[in-house]
Amino acid sequence: MSKPSVTIAWGERNSGNDNPIRTFRFNTKGELDAFLEGVSECLGWFDYATIGKGHMFETISEWEEENE
């Protein structure tokens, strides 16, 4: 069974294709949910998009296309 994970593209737009993209993996769904709640709290200070099944974008390619 795979561990819960989410990939995040940090930043508002992908101008210059320079946004850092990082995958975070957790031992439990509860840990993932707590992490996303913390990330959500920083919205307004930092922008981000979540990538993966059930998140804002399904794939990195989809995010890149939307944020060119």
Buried (B, 14 or more C-beta within 10 A) or exposed (E): EEEBEBBBBEBEEBEEEEBEBEEBEBEEEEBBEEBBEEBEEEEEEEEBBBBBEEBBBEEBEEBBEEBE
